[in-house]
């Protein structure tokens, strides 16, 4: 038995004029192999009826979905049923004109994974059929709604359900007809995606008469309520069989139903258009807030750079004065020149490092980065503001306990941490007591990566605490604050890390806590 078993299902040797190789893959109940390894399902019955009229000698070639498409493209098989039409696929294959079925995609999850819309798939691990119309559509919709599911492409719907049942993925997307025993133990959501028309795909430049035979056969069968088409639908797809003696008003019912479906479709498109416009408007507003927040941060950075440069510039000035004095009194020796050179080089390197630190901070994140030593996140943040704290006598205490390597958007995380440290710095403006800021990182009891930023700058009033994460809310003067720092920090944690920012205050002590589920910041 060869690598690919060729099963001869239909043979019309007396009249056959064409031998047609058709790809078949397991996608019950539309097309599959039964318990005796024979082709079965809706499309097999449909092909049987069309082939009988067209006098085709049909050979079924077993293959996996992606393999079938490759064989079709290379000409190893002639046609493939159950293929959703799209512009992308039209570039690879020829299609008949008459649709065989309408289909759409549905989402399955675990019962404890609530998914009520496509937006809930953000950050979820989703099993999808490789090179399928579902995958193509979901990627397009994800970009449209600015969500980022984590796709795991598989060779079959059966494999998608296996992964879902083993809880290796959060969701699986299959077509609405797919029937699999695993599905009984899973949860079918109400999310419906990507309505499509299923047709026959043919190798580019295939026999033109085949396409004509398919269209003629489908039209004839669909126009006869007692044909093999409706019998196959009733048997395999649980569609009620048409009445043997349809009443005269039956076409009116179907016509009214079709009109109602058309109106609902137009309404859905209208609602989708309005939703897209609202989402676009919301994204633009959030982007504006982010730009304003970033601009305010840049202003704060300039102040920090000034603090960072004060000491190196003062030392450079002192060294220059010493060289001038030594030159005037004529006591310059080679070893002194070397010492001056070393001191100058060290201060220049310090200045250059400061510029590099700030330059890296303002680079936008393109992708997540693996941080082998999470302590570097704190060190990088302190490289931006540490000198400011030192200059103003604010003690910085840091601790890191049992935090594994992290996989995250580095600069966005530093942005949040820097906002919290800068808020603490500004809160100390009216407090002359011994000042300290403590940064504590750990994995908490809820298996979250937790970073606490605590200060003793006087605490937060209960009324202020109620509004602290609202946009444009600030206790500073308008010239000194935008009220966006904490709001944007909360949004960054929510949208990029699936985390949250909380605050507690008792007496003079305030503690902000960054909390991120560890599963979202560990390497996949």
C-alpha positions in Angstrom: 0.0 0.0 0.0 1.6 3.3 -1.1 1.9 6.6 0.8 -1.4 7.8 -0.5 -4.2 5.3 -0.9 -6.4 5.9 -3.9 -9.9 4.7 -3.5 -12.1 4.2 -6.5 -15.6 5.0 -5.2 -17.5 5.5 -8.4 -16.9 3.7 -11.7 -18.9 4.3 -14.8 -16.7 2.4 -17.2 -19.4 2.1 -19.9 -19.9 5.9 -20.3 -16.9 7.5 -18.5 -15.2 10.1 -20.5 -13.1 11.8 -17.8 -11.0 10.5 -14.9 -11.2 13.0 -12.0 -9.0 12.8 -9.0 -10.7 14.5 -6.0 -8.9 15.3 -2.6 -10.7 14.1 0.5 -9.9 14.9 4.1 -11.7 14.2 7.4 -14.2 17.0 8.1 -17.4 15.2 9.3 -20.2 15.4 8.5 -19.5 17.2 5.2 -16.7 14.9 4.0 -14.8 12.1 5.7 -14.0 8.3 5.9 -16.5 6.1 7.6 -15.6 3.2 9.9 -14.9 0.9 6.9 -12.6 3.5 5.4 -15.0 4.5 2.6 -15.6 8.1 1.5 -18.8 9.4 3.1 -20.6 12.6 3.9 -22.7 15.4 2.3 -20.1 16.3 -0.4 -19.5 12.6 -1.3 -23.2 12.1 -2.0 -23.3 15.3 -4.0 -20.3 14.3 -6.1 -21.9 10.9 -6.6 -25.0 12.5 -8.1 -23.1 15.0 -10.3 -20.5 12.4 -11.5 -23.3 10.0 -12.5 -24.8 12.6 -14.8 -21.4 13.8 -16.1 -20.0 10.3 -16.6 -16.9 10.9 -14.5 -14.7 8.2 -13.3 -14.0 9.6 -9.8 -10.9 8.7 -7.7 -10.7 9.9 -4.1 -7.2 10.8 -2.9 -6.9 10.9 1.0 -4.8 13.8 2.4 -4.7 16.3 5.2 -6.3 19.8 4.6 -3.1 21.7 3.9 -1.6 18.7 2.0 -4.8 18.6 -0.2 -4.4 22.3 -1.1 -0.8 21.8 -2.0 -1.7 18.8 -4.2 -4.5 20.8 -5.8 -2.1 23.6 -6.6 0.5 21.3 -8.0 -2.0 19.4 -10.1 -1.6 16.1 -8.3 -5.4 16.2 -7.8 -7.9 17.8 -10.0 -10.5 19.2 -7.6 -11.4 19.5 -4.0 -14.9 20.0 -2.5 -15.8 22.0 0.7 -13.5 24.9 0.0 -14.5 28.4 1.1 -14.1 30.9 -1.7 -11.9 34.0 -1.1 -10.0 36.4 -3.3 -6.7 35.1 -1.9 -7.6 31.5 -2.9 -8.8 32.6 -6.3 -5.2 33.5 -7.1 -4.2 29.9 -6.4 -7.2 27.9 -7.7 -10.1 28.0 -10.1 -13.6 27.8 -8.6 -17.0 26.9 -9.9 -19.7 29.6 -9.8 -22.6 27.9 -8.0 -22.2 27.7 -4.2 -22.8 24.3 -2.6 -23.4 25.4 1.0 -23.2 28.5 3.2 -21.0 28.1 6.3 -19.5 30.1 9.1 -17.0 29.7 12.0 -17.9 29.0 15.6 -15.7 29.3 18.7 -15.4 26.5 21.3 -13.8 27.0 24.7 -13.6 25.5 28.2 -16.7 26.1 30.3 -14.6 28.3 32.6 -13.2 30.5 29.8 -15.9 33.1 29.0 -15.9 34.3 25.4 -18.9 36.4 24.3 -17.3 38.3 21.4 -14.2 38.3 19.2 -12.7 40.9 21.6 -12.5 38.3 24.4 -10.0 36.4 22.3 -7.3 39.0 23.0 -4.3 37.3 24.5 -5.9 33.9 24.3 -4.2 30.8 22.8 -6.5 29.8 19.9 -6.2 26.6 17.8 -7.0 27.2 14.1 -6.8 25.1 11.0 -3.6 25.9 9.1 -4.1 27.8 5.9 -7.9 27.8 6.4 -10.4 30.5 5.7 -11.1 30.7 9.4 -7.5 31.5 10.2 -7.3 34.1 7.4 -10.5 35.8 8.5 -9.6 35.8 12.2 -6.2 37.4 11.6 -8.0 40.1 9.5 -10.6 40.7 12.2 -8.0 40.7 15.0 -6.1 43.5 13.2 -9.4 45.4 12.6 -10.3 45.3 16.3 -6.7 45.7 17.5 -6.6 42.5 19.5 -3.8 39.9 19.6 -4.8 36.3 19.9 -2.0 33.8 20.0 -2.6 31.4 17.1 -1.7 27.8 17.1 -2.1 26.4 13.6 -3.0 22.7 13.4 -3.6 20.1 10.6 -7.2 19.2 11.5 -10.2 20.3 13.5 -9.9 17.0 15.4 -6.4 18.1 16.6 -7.8 21.5 17.6 -10.4 19.9 19.8 -7.8 17.5 21.3 -5.6 20.5 22.3 -8.7 22.3 23.8 -9.7 19.3 25.8 -6.1 19.0 27.1 -6.3 22.7 28.0 -3.3 23.5 26.0 -5.3 26.2 24.2 -8.0 28.5 25.4 -10.3 28.3 22.3 -10.7 26.3 19.1 -12.3 27.6 15.9 -14.1 25.2 13.6 -16.9 25.5 10.9 -20.5 25.3 12.1 -21.0 21.8 10.5 -18.1 20.1 12.1 -19.1 17.1 14.2 -16.6 15.7 16.7 -17.1 13.5 19.8 -14.7 15.8 21.8 -17.2 18.7 21.3 -19.7 17.2 23.8 -17.3 17.9 26.7 -16.6 21.5 25.6 -18.5 24.7 25.5 -19.9 26.1 22.2 -20.0 29.9 22.5 -22.4 32.2 20.7 -19.6 33.9 18.8 -20.1 33.6 15.0 -17.3 34.6 12.6 -16.8 34.8 8.9 -19.9 33.6 6.9 -18.6 32.1 3.6 -19.8 30.2 0.5 -18.4 26.7 0.0 -17.6 25.7 -3.5 -15.5 23.3 -5.5 -11.9 24.4 -6.0 -10.1 23.1 -9.2 -6.5 23.2 -10.3 -5.7 26.3 -12.2 -6.4 25.7 -15.9 -8.3 22.5 -15.3 -10.7 21.0 -17.8 -13.2 23.8 -18.5 -16.0 21.3 -18.9 -15.7 20.1 -15.3 -16.6 23.6 -13.9 -19.6 23.7 -16.3 -20.7 20.2 -15.2 -20.4 21.2 -11.5 -22.5 24.4 -12.0 -25.1 22.7 -14.1 -25.4 19.7 -11.7 -25.6 21.9 -8.6 -28.3 24.2 -10.2 -30.4 21.2 -11.3 -30.1 19.4 -7.9 -30.9 22.6 -5.9 -34.0 23.3 -8.0 -35.5 19.9 -7.2 -36.7 19.6 -3.6 -36.6 15.8 -3.9 -33.1 15.6 -5.3 -30.0 13.9 -3.9 -28.8 17.4 -2.7 -31.7 17.8 -0.2 -31.6 14.1 0.8 -27.8 14.5 1.6 -28.5 17.7 3.6 -31.2 15.9 5.6 -29.0 12.9 6.3 -25.7 14.6 7.0 -26.4 18.2 8.1 -29.6 17.8 10.0 -31.5 20.0 7.7 -35.2 19.3 7.6 -36.1 17.4 4.4 -38.3 19.4 2.0 -42.0 18.3 1.9 -42.9 15.8 -0.7 -45.8 18.0 -1.9 -44.8 21.5 -1.3 -47.7 23.9 -1.0 -48.2 26.8 -3.4 -47.3 29.4 -0.7 -44.0 27.7 0.1 -42.0 29.9 -2.4 -43.4 33.0 -0.7 -42.2 31.8 2.7 -38.7 31.1 1.3 -38.8 34.5 -0.5 -39.8 36.3 2.7 -37.2 34.4 4.7 -34.6 35.4 2.1 -35.6 39.0 2.2 -35.5 39.0 6.0 -32.0 37.5 6.0 -30.9 40.1 3.5 -32.3 42.9 5.7 -30.6 41.4 8.8 -27.4 41.2 6.9 -27.6 44.8 5.8 -28.3 45.8 9.4 -25.4 43.8 10.7 -23.1 45.5 8.1 -24.4 48.8 9.3 -23.9 48.0 12.9 -20.4 46.7 12.1 -19.6 49.9 10.3 -20.7 52.0 13.3 -18.8 49.8 15.7 -15.7 50.1 13.5 -16.1 53.9 13.5 -16.5 53.9 17.3 -13.5 51.7 17.8 -11.4 53.9 15.5 -12.6 57.0 17.4 -11.8 55.3 20.7 -8.3 54.2 19.5 -7.6 57.8 18.2 -8.6 59.2 21.6 -6.5 56.7 23.4 -3.6 57.4 21.1 -3.9 61.2 21.7 -3.9 60.5 25.5 -0.8 58.4 25.0 0.9 61.1 23.0 0.1 63.7 25.6 1.3 61.4 28.4 4.5 60.7 26.4 5.0 64.4 25.8 4.6 65.1 29.5 7.1 62.3 30.2 9.6 63.9 27.8 9.4 67.1 29.7 10.0 65.3 32.9 12.9 63.4 31.3 14.6 66.7 30.4 14.5 67.7 34.1 15.9 64.2 35.0 18.7 64.6 32.4 19.6 67.9 34.0 19.9 66.2 37.4 21.9 63.3 35.9 24.3 65.6 34.3 24.9 68.0 37.2 27.5 66.0 38.9 29.5 64.9 35.8 29.5 68.5 34.5 30.6 69.9 37.9 33.5 67.4 37.9 34.5 68.2 34.3 34.5 71.9 35.3 36.7 71.2 38.3 39.1 69.1 36.3 39.4 71.8 33.6 40.1 74.4 36.3 42.8 72.2 37.8 44.5 71.7 34.5 44.4 75.5 33.9 46.0 76.1 37.4 48.6 73.4 36.9 49.5 74.9 33.5 49.8 78.4 34.9 52.2 77.3 37.7 54.1 75.0 35.5 53.8 71.8 37.6 52.2 69.5 35.1 53.7 66.1 35.0 53.0 63.1 32.7 51.3 61.1 35.5 49.1 64.0 36.3 48.0 64.3 32.6 47.2 60.6 32.7 45.1 61.0 35.8 43.3 64.0 34.3 42.7 62.0 31.1 41.2 59.1 33.1 39.0 61.3 35.1 37.8 63.2 32.0 37.1 59.9 30.1 35.1 58.5 33.0 32.8 61.5 33.2 32.3 61.7 29.5 31.3 58.0 29.5 28.9 58.7 32.3 27.3 61.5 30.2 27.1 59.3 27.1 25.5 56.5 29.1 22.8 58.9 30.3 21.9 59.9 26.7 21.9 56.2 25.6 19.6 55.3 28.6 17.1 58.0 27.7 17.3 57.3 24.0 16.5 53.6 24.5 13.6 54.5 26.8 11.9 56.5 24.0 12.2 53.8 21.4 8.8 52.2 20.7 8.4 48.5 21.5 8.1 46.4 18.4 8.0 43.1 20.1 8.3 41.4 23.5 11.8 40.9 24.8 13.2 38.1 27.0 14.5 39.6 30.2 16.8 36.9 31.7 17.4 38.9 34.9 14.2 40.8 35.9 16.3 43.0 38.2 17.6 44.8 35.1 14.1 46.3 34.7 14.5 48.1 38.0 18.1 49.0 37.3 17.2 50.5 33.9 14.4 52.6 35.4 16.7 53.8 38.2 19.3 54.8 35.6 16.8 57.3 34.4 15.8 58.8 37.7 18.3 57.5 40.3 20.5 60.6 40.2 17.4 62.8 40.8 16.6 60.8 44.0 20.3 60.9 45.1 20.5 64.7 44.5 17.4 65.3 46.7 18.3 62.8 49.5 15.7 60.2 48.7 16.9 56.7 49.8 16.1 53.9 47.3 15.6 50.4 48.6 15.2 47.5 46.1 14.5 43.8 46.6 13.8 40.9 44.1 12.5 37.6 45.3 12.1 34.4 43.2 11.1 36.1 40.0 11.8 33.9 36.9 13.0 35.3 33.5 10.3 37.5 31.9 9.0 37.9 28.4 7.4 41.3 27.9 7.4 44.8 26.3 10.4 46.2 28.2 10.0 49.9 27.5 6.3 49.9 28.3 6.9 48.3 31.6 9.7 50.8 32.4 7.3 53.6 31.4 4.8 52.4 34.1 7.5 52.0 36.8 9.0 55.3 35.9 5.6 57.0 36.3 5.3 55.6 39.8 8.8 56.6 40.8 8.3 60.1 39.4 5.0 60.5 41.3 6.8 59.5 44.5 9.6 62.1 43.8 7.0 64.8 43.3 5.1 63.9 46.4 8.2 64.5 48.5 8.3 68.2 47.5 6.3 69.1 50.6 7.9 66.6 53.1 11.2 67.1 54.8 11.3 63.9 56.8 13.7 61.0 56.1 12.7 60.1 52.6 12.7 56.6 51.1 11.3 54.7 48.1 11.1 50.9 48.2 10.8 48.8 45.1 9.9 45.2 45.9 9.5 42.5 43.1 8.2 39.0 43.7 5.7 36.3 42.6 2.7 36.6 44.9 0.3 34.0 46.2 -2.0 34.4 43.1 0.9 33.5 40.8 1.3 37.1 39.6 4.4 39.0 38.9 4.1 41.7 41.5 6.1 45.0 41.9 5.4 47.3 44.8 6.5 50.9 44.8 6.2 52.3 48.3 7.1 55.8 49.6 6.7 57.7 52.9 5.8 61.0 51.2 2.7 61.7 53.3 0.0 59.3 52.0 -3.0 59.9 49.8 -6.3 61.5 50.9 -9.3 59.1 50.7 -11.2 61.4 48.3 -8.2 61.8 46.0 -7.7 58.0 46.0 -11.2 57.5 44.5 -10.2 59.4 41.3 -6.5 58.7 41.1 -6.7 56.5 37.9 -9.0 58.8 36.0 -7.7 60.7 33.0 -6.7 64.4 33.6 -7.2 64.1 37.3 -4.3 65.7 39.1 -3.5 67.3 42.5 -0.7 69.3 40.9 -1.1 72.7 39.3 -1.9 72.7 35.6 1.6 73.8 34.7 3.1 70.9 36.6 0.9 67.9 35.8 -1.4 66.5 33.1 -3.2 63.9 35.2 -2.4 61.2 32.6 0.5 59.3 34.1 -1.5 56.9 36.3 -4.3 56.6 33.8 -1.9 55.6 31.0 0.0 53.3 33.4 -3.3 51.5 34.2 -4.1 51.2 30.4 -0.6 50.0 29.5 -0.8 47.2 32.1 -4.3 46.2 31.1 -3.8 46.2 27.3 -0.2 45.0 27.0 0.2 42.8 30.1 -3.3 41.7 31.1 -2.4 43.2 34.5 -3.6 46.0 36.8 -2.4 48.8 39.0 -3.7 49.3 42.5 -3.0 51.6 45.4 -3.1 51.5 49.2 -2.4 54.3 51.6 -2.1 54.4 55.4 -0.7 57.3 57.3 2.3 58.7 55.5 2.9 55.5 53.6 1.6 55.0 50.0 2.1 51.7 48.0 1.3 51.3 44.4 1.2 47.6 43.2 1.7 46.4 39.7 0.1 42.9 39.3 0.6 40.8 36.1 -0.5 37.1 35.8 2.7 35.2 35.4 1.3 33.3 32.4 1.3 36.5 30.3 4.9 37.4 31.0 6.8 34.1 30.8 8.4 32.8 27.6 5.9 30.8 25.6 
